[in-house]
Amino acid sequence: MRRHKAAPKKMAKRIDFYATRNDWLFLLGELEASQDVCYGLDWQDDPTRSTRWDRAIDIPNFGIATGTDTIKCNHFRVARNESDRIEGMAAELSPGGEFNAQTIISGRVATLYDDPRIQKIMRKLASLTKKHLTRVNGYWVGPDALEKLRAGARLTLNIHASADFNLRE
């Protein structure tokens, strides 16, 4: 009798951010210095289709919002190695970022699985977040994004949303 490998236990974990490219590159640089990771643009229909990067700084336009809201922006998989990334044993990173000089779209890092391969990445990102970012009304805000917020920039989930939904200090 053949035994099937149990599916990973599902457990939602999520960190919501407002961050600029500089904020992201600092955090991910710290992550990369602490453990091996790779990144791939998330193609939901075919994970083998994406390009792989070993460093976030090498990803073209990383941290620049590619859409008008968080969902429409690029999504990346962050994993220990290429096979984990293709298997889906990866954290999903949606960096959001600067839409224009006065608008920053929110981003997030999330996972659905309580697999040790992913949780090691998520624990390190959570630790770095608490150490280097500031909590503002339920969101983690990078130092550069916080400076822009204080200078009058709009931090939002969606550029078409009412200003009532902007992050305020």
C-alpha positions in Angstrom: 0.0 0.0 0.0 1.4 3.3 -1.1 1.2 6.3 1.4 0.6 9.7 0.1 2.5 12.6 1.3 0.3 14.8 3.5 -0.5 18.3 2.0 1.1 21.1 3.9 -1.0 22.5 6.7 -2.6 25.8 5.6 -2.0 28.7 7.8 -2.4 32.3 6.6 0.4 34.7 7.6 0.6 38.2 6.2 2.6 41.4 6.7 1.2 44.6 5.1 3.6 47.4 4.1 4.0 50.8 2.6 7.5 50.9 1.3 9.6 52.5 -1.4 12.2 50.7 -3.5 14.9 51.8 -1.1 12.9 50.4 1.9 12.4 47.0 0.2 16.0 46.7 -1.1 17.3 47.3 2.4 15.0 44.7 4.0 15.5 42.1 1.3 19.3 42.8 1.4 19.2 41.9 5.1 17.2 38.8 4.3 19.6 37.7 1.6 22.6 38.2 3.9 21.0 35.9 6.5 19.9 33.0 4.3 19.8 31.8 0.7 16.7 33.0 -1.2 15.7 33.4 -4.8 12.9 35.4 -6.4 10.6 34.8 -9.3 7.9 36.8 -10.9 4.7 34.9 -10.0 2.9 33.5 -13.1 -0.1 31.8 -11.5 -0.7 29.7 -14.6 2.8 28.4 -15.0 5.4 29.0 -12.2 8.2 27.5 -14.4 7.7 30.5 -16.8 9.2 33.2 -14.6 12.7 34.6 -14.5 14.7 33.9 -11.5 16.8 36.4 -9.5 19.1 35.8 -6.6 19.1 39.4 -5.4 16.2 41.8 -5.2 18.4 44.6 -6.4 18.7 42.8 -9.8 14.9 42.8 -10.4 14.0 45.5 -12.9 11.8 48.2 -11.5 11.4 46.3 -8.2 9.5 48.5 -5.7 7.9 50.6 -8.4 4.2 50.1 -8.5 3.2 48.4 -11.8 -0.5 48.8 -11.3 -3.1 51.2 -9.8 -3.6 49.0 -6.7 -1.9 46.3 -4.7 -3.7 43.4 -6.6 -2.7 44.8 -10.0 1.0 45.2 -9.1 3.6 42.5 -9.8 3.7 39.5 -7.4 6.9 37.6 -6.7 7.7 34.2 -5.1 10.4 34.3 -2.5 11.9 30.8 -1.8 15.0 29.1 -0.5 15.7 27.7 -4.0 14.3 27.3 -7.4 12.6 23.9 -6.8 10.8 25.2 -3.7 9.7 28.3 -5.7 8.3 26.2 -8.6 6.6 23.9 -6.1 4.8 26.8 -4.5 6.7 26.5 -1.2 7.4 30.2 -1.3 6.2 33.4 0.3 4.3 35.7 -2.0 5.7 39.2 -2.2 3.7 42.0 -3.7 5.9 45.0 -3.2 3.5 47.7 -4.4 5.7 50.8 -4.1 5.9 54.2 -5.7 3.2 54.8 -8.3 4.4 58.4 -8.9 6.4 61.0 -6.9 3.4 61.6 -4.6 1.7 58.2 -4.3 2.8 54.9 -2.8 0.7 51.8 -3.3 0.6 49.3 -0.4 2.4 45.9 -0.6 2.4 42.7 1.4 4.3 39.5 2.1 2.1 36.5 2.7 1.9 32.7 2.7 -0.8 30.2 3.1 1.3 27.3 4.3 2.9 26.5 7.6 5.8 24.7 6.0 9.2 25.2 7.7 10.8 26.2 4.4 8.5 29.2 4.1 8.2 30.0 7.7 12.0 30.6 8.0 11.7 33.3 5.4 8.5 34.8 7.0 10.0 34.8 10.5 13.1 36.6 9.3 11.0 39.2 7.4 8.8 39.7 10.4 11.9 40.3 12.6 13.4 42.7 10.1 10.1 44.5 9.8 9.8 45.0 13.5 13.4 46.2 13.8 13.5 48.6 10.9 9.9 49.8 10.1 7.3 51.9 11.9 3.8 50.7 12.7 1.1 53.2 11.5 -2.5 52.2 11.8 -2.0 48.5 11.2 0.6 48.9 8.4 4.3 48.7 8.6 5.9 51.7 6.9 9.4 51.9 5.7 11.6 54.8 6.7 11.6 56.4 3.2 7.8 55.9 2.8 7.3 57.4 6.3 9.3 60.4 5.3 7.3 60.8 2.2 4.0 60.4 4.2 5.1 63.2 6.5 6.0 65.4 3.5 2.4 65.0 2.2 2.6 61.9 -0.1 -0.4 59.7 -0.5 -0.1 56.1 0.8 -3.1 54.1 -0.5 -4.3 50.7 -1.5 -5.7 52.0 -4.7 -5.1 55.3 -6.5 -8.8 55.5 -7.5 -10.0 55.1 -3.9 -11.3 58.1 -2.0 -8.7 60.0 0.1 -10.7 58.7 3.1 -8.8 55.4 2.6 -5.3 56.9 2.6 -3.0 56.0 5.4 -2.8 58.7 8.1 -0.4 59.0 11.0 
